[in-house]
Amino acid sequence: MSEVVRPSRNRLLHIAGTGWADLRYPYLVSLNWSAPMPAEDLRETVWREIVDLFEGDEDSARDWMSRPRIPLGHATPAEMLGSPEDIARLRQFIQQIQRGIVP
């Protein structure tokens, strides 16, 4: 069974790059409607999100990336870095973990 990581509320806000005011007044948060990121930039973004999830511990992040995950169809997170669609699915899974909503 995989270990569930539950970051603190302040850690989640730090990861999300937002503050309490943004949560209370979401209409004040500007949306980024820029063009889609290239796949390599998406991979780098995902890696930073995963390392942040493990509070900077890259060894734990690498270990997590190498183990199959049931919510990803028994694929490893590393296997999900091949296409923008898979990366989006992986990022959604990471966000669920950050919010404590692990399927």
C-alpha positions in Angstrom: 0.0 0.0 0.0 1.4 3.4 -0.9 2.0 6.0 1.8 -0.4 9.0 1.8 1.3 12.4 2.1 -0.8 15.1 3.7 1.0 18.5 3.6 0.0 21.2 6.0 -2.4 24.0 4.8 0.4 26.5 4.7 2.5 24.1 2.7 -0.4 23.7 0.2 -0.7 27.5 -0.1 3.1 27.7 -0.7 2.9 25.0 -3.4 -0.1 26.7 -5.0 1.7 30.0 -4.9 -1.3 31.7 -3.4 -2.3 33.3 -0.1 -5.3 33.3 2.2 -6.8 36.3 0.4 -6.7 34.5 -2.9 -8.8 31.7 -1.3 -11.3 34.0 0.3 -11.6 36.2 -2.8 -11.0 33.9 -5.8 -12.4 36.4 -8.3 -9.3 38.6 -7.6 -6.9 35.9 -8.8 -5.9 36.5 -12.3 -6.1 33.6 -14.7 -3.2 32.7 -17.1 -4.7 32.1 -20.5 -1.3 31.7 -22.2 -0.5 29.2 -24.9 0.1 25.6 -23.8 3.5 24.8 -22.5 5.9 22.6 -24.5 6.2 19.0 -23.2 9.7 19.6 -21.8 8.5 22.6 -19.8 5.6 20.5 -18.5 7.9 17.8 -17.4 10.1 20.3 -15.5 6.9 21.8 -13.9 5.7 18.3 -12.8 9.1 17.5 -11.4 9.1 20.7 -9.3 5.6 19.9 -8.1 6.6 16.4 -7.0 9.7 17.6 -5.2 7.6 20.3 -3.5 5.2 17.5 -2.5 8.1 15.8 -0.7 9.3 19.1 0.7 12.5 19.2 -1.3 13.5 15.6 -0.8 14.5 14.5 -4.3 15.4 10.9 -3.3 11.8 10.4 -2.0 10.4 12.1 -5.1 12.4 9.8 -7.4 11.3 6.7 -5.4 7.7 7.9 -5.7 8.1 8.4 -9.4 9.3 4.8 -9.9 6.4 3.0 -8.2 3.2 2.0 -9.9 0.1 4.0 -8.8 -3.4 2.5 -8.9 -5.1 5.9 -9.8 -2.8 6.1 -12.8 -3.9 2.7 -14.1 -1.0 0.9 -12.3 1.5 3.0 -14.3 4.4 4.7 -12.6 4.4 8.5 -12.6 7.6 8.4 -14.6 5.7 6.6 -17.4 3.1 9.4 -17.4 5.6 11.9 -18.8 5.3 10.9 -22.4 2.4 13.0 -23.7 0.7 16.3 -22.6 -2.5 14.3 -21.9 -0.7 11.9 -19.5 1.2 14.8 -17.9 -2.2 16.5 -17.3 -3.5 13.3 -15.7 -0.4 13.1 -13.5 -0.7 16.7 -12.5 -4.3 16.2 -11.6 -3.3 13.2 -9.4 -0.6 15.3 -7.7 -3.1 18.1 -7.0 -5.5 15.5 -5.5 -2.7 14.4 -3.1 -1.9 18.0 -2.2 -5.6 18.5 -1.3 -5.8 15.3 0.6 -8.3 13.8 -2.0 -6.5 10.6 -3.0 -8.8 8.3 -5.0 
